[in-house]
Structures are given as structure tokens and as C-alpha cells.
């Protein structure tokens, strides 16, 4: 008998989130050769639920100008913070806004982090900001 894990996906759109885990996966064999990877995990508490949802995003551990890690960190903490050496572990426990998108893979609907930005002090509903959520 085969068991299937069923996870609730966060809805598409903007959510308040908190970075709960950053894992340095070290050198991992990929189709492009060995890559140094890190994985970020965020916790989201949707407005219509009290259940905490988890979403992850893997990155190549590089701040190369074309890297996804640099793009997301620049949007989240600001490019001025990244001028010198930056300790990724400082982001654990840091709040943000995540834009979640859905996609199909292997016959299943999956969720991914599409964009990251700082948690605004002046939140309102609408494009680019997430609705207030007292849990985060």
C-alpha cells in the first residue's frame, strides 16, 4: 500500500510570513554539477485559518548579480544590506511578505514563492501588500 501525504497549500497571492528555518545543504549534485545550496522555510498563517502553513524555497548559495538569492534578498532586506558580507542566519525569525503562486508538477498542484518583500508597517488590502493578520 502506498501512502500519499496531503498538504494544504497556501492560496495564491500575498501573505504575511516569518522565516522559520535556513538550512545550508552544502554541495549537492545537480544536473549542472555540484552546487552549494541553501533552503529557506517560511511559516504562513492564512487569514481564513488558524493552521500554520509552511513554504520552502531552495537557492544556490551565491550573491552573484544574476542569482535568485540576491534578487530576493535585495527585495526583502534592501541592496544596501548586501554590500559587504551578509550572514543569512540573521534572517531567521524575520518577518516578510511572500507572493505565492501555484504550478503543476507530476500531476499535482504545488505552491512556490514568487516574490518577497519587507513587511510593511502600513498594511492594506490590494496588489502588492497582504491583508493584516494578527498571528504574524
LUMFIVO-973909 format. One record per residue: residue in one letter; x, z, y of N, C-alpha, C, O in turn. Coordinates in steps of 0.05 Angstrom, whole numbers, plus 5000, padded with zeros to 4 digits. Layout:
<atoms>
aXZYXZYXZYXZY;...
</atoms>
This chain:
<atoms>
x501750004976500050005000501850005025503850155026;x501149845044502649815069501149955091498749905096;x502450135105501250275128501850125154504050025157;x499950125172500349995197500050205219497950335221;x502050225236501950415259500350285281500950065290;x498250415290496650315312497250485337496850725337;x498150355358498650495383496850395405496250155406;x496050575422494450495445496350375465498350495472;x495650145476497250015496496350095524493950125528;x498250135542497350165570496049915580496849695572;x494049935597492749705608494749545625496649655635;x494149295628495849135646495449225675493249325682;x497549205691497349285719499349515725501049575709;x499049625748500849835758499950105748497650175748;x502050265741501650545731503750725743506050645747;x502950975748504951175753506351245727505051245706;x508951295728510451355704512751535711513551575734;x513851655690516251825693518251745671517451705648;x520751715678522751635658523351885641524252085650;x522751855615522952085597525452075580526352275569;x526651835577528951815559530651575566529551365573;x533251605564535051385567537051405544538451605542;x537051205527538751215503540850995505540350765509;x543351085503545650895502545950815472546750975456;x545150575466545250485438547950375430548350305407;x549850375448552550275442552549985437550849835446;x554649895422554849605416552949535393553049655372;x551249345398549149265379549448965373549648805392;x549548885348549748595342547148445350544948535343;x547548235365545248065374545847775367548047715358;x543947605373544447315368546547205387547646985382;x547247355408549247275428551947425423553747405440;x552247565401554547725396553948015401551748095406;x556048185399555648465403555148525433556648425450;x553048675439552248735466552049035469551049175450;x552849145491552449435497549649465508549049355530;x547949605494545149625502544349915509545350105498;x542449935528541150195534538150145533537249925537;x536650365527533750335525532550555542533150795539;x530750475561529250655578526550705565525350515555;x525550945566522851015558521451155581522651335593;x519051065586517451195607514851305595513851195575;x513751515607511151625599509151545621509751575644;x506851455612504651375629502251535621501651565597;x500751655640498151775635496151605649495851635674;x494751435635492751255648490551425661489951645653;x489451305683487351445698484951515682483651725686;x484251345662481851385646482351545621480651535603;x484651675618485251815594487052055600488352065620;x486952245582488852475584491152445564492952605564;x491052225548493152175529495552035542495251845557;x497852145537500352025548501151785531501251805507;x501751565544502651325531505651285537506651375557;x506951155519509851105521510350805522509050655508;x512250735539513050455540516050445543517250615557;x517350255530520250235530521149965540519749765538;x523649965549524849705557527849725551529249905560;x528849525535531749515530533149355551532049165563;x535649425556537349285575540149245564541049415548;x541449035573544349015570545549215590544649225613;x547449375581548549585598550649465617553049505614;x549649315636551449185656550049175683547549135684;x551549195704550449155731551348885742551748865766;x551748695724552348425732550148325752547848395748;x550848165772548848075791546447935779544347935792;x546647815756544447685743542947855723541147755710;x543748105719542648265698539848375705539248435728;x538148405684535548525688535748815696534148915711;x537848955686538249235693538749265723537449435736;x540449105734540949115763538449045779537849175799;x536948845770534548765784532548995785531449065806;x532049125762530149345761531049595775529549715789;x533649665772534649895786534649855817534050045832;x535249615826535249565855532449595866532049705888;x530449515851527649545860526749835858525049915875;x527849985840526950265835528350465854527050615867;x531050455854532550655870533750535895534750685912;x533750275898534950145921537750045916539250185902;x538449815926541049705921543349875933545549865922;x542850025954544950185966545850405947548250485948;x544150495929544950705910546850595889548250745875;x546850325886548350205864551050085873552349945858;x551850145898554250035909556750125894558549965888;x556850375886559150485871558250535842556150435834;x559850685827558950745800556350895801555851065818;x554550835782551950955781551451075754551850945733;x550651325753550151465728547151425721545451535734;x546651265700543951205692542451465685539951475688;x543851665675542451905666541152055689539452235685;x541951995714540552115737537652025739536052155753;x536951815725534151715727532251855708529851825711;x533352005689531552155671530052365687531152525702;x527352355684525652535699524752415726523152545740;x525752185733525052055759522451905756522051755737;x520651945776518051815775518251535788520151475803;x516451355780516451085790513650965786511851095776;x513450715793511050555786512050325768514050195773;x510550275747511150065729508849865729506549935729;x509549605729507549395725507749315696509749205687;x505549365681505449305653504049035649501948975662;x505148875631503848615623503648615593505148735579;x501648465583501348435554502348155546502347965561;x503248145520504047885509503547895479503148115467;x503547665466503047645437505747605423507347445431;x506147765401508547735385507847805356506748015351;x508547625338508047675309505047745304504547915287;x503247615318500447655314499347915326497047985320;x500848045342499948305354500248285384501948145395;x498448425398498748455427500648685433500348905422;x502648635450504648835457504648865487503548705502;x505849085496506049135525508949135532510749215517;x509549045557512249045567512249125596510249095610;x514549235605514949305633515749045647517748925641;x514048965666514548715681516048775707517948625714;x515348985721516649065746516749365749515149505737;x518649455764519049745770519349775800520649605813;x518149985811518650045839518350345844517350485826;x519350445866519250735871516350825873514550675879;x515951075867513351195870512851245900514251395913;x510851115910510151125939508851395945507251495929;x509451505968508151745977505351695986503551865985;x504851445996502251376006500951175987500950935991;x499751285965498651105945495751035951494251205961;x495050795946492350705948491950485927493850385916;x489450425921489050215901489549945914489249905938;x490249755898490749485908493249375895494649515880;x493849125900496148985888498649125897499149175921;x500349185878502949285884503149585885505349695887;x500949735884501050025883499150115861497249985855;x499750345850498050445829496150655840496750785860;x493850695827491950895836492951175832494551215814;x492151365848493051635845492451745818490351685806;x494251905807493852035781495152305782497552325785;x493552515781494552785784496452875762497853075765;x496452725740498152805717501052735721502852835707;x501652555739504452475743505252515772507452455780;
</atoms>
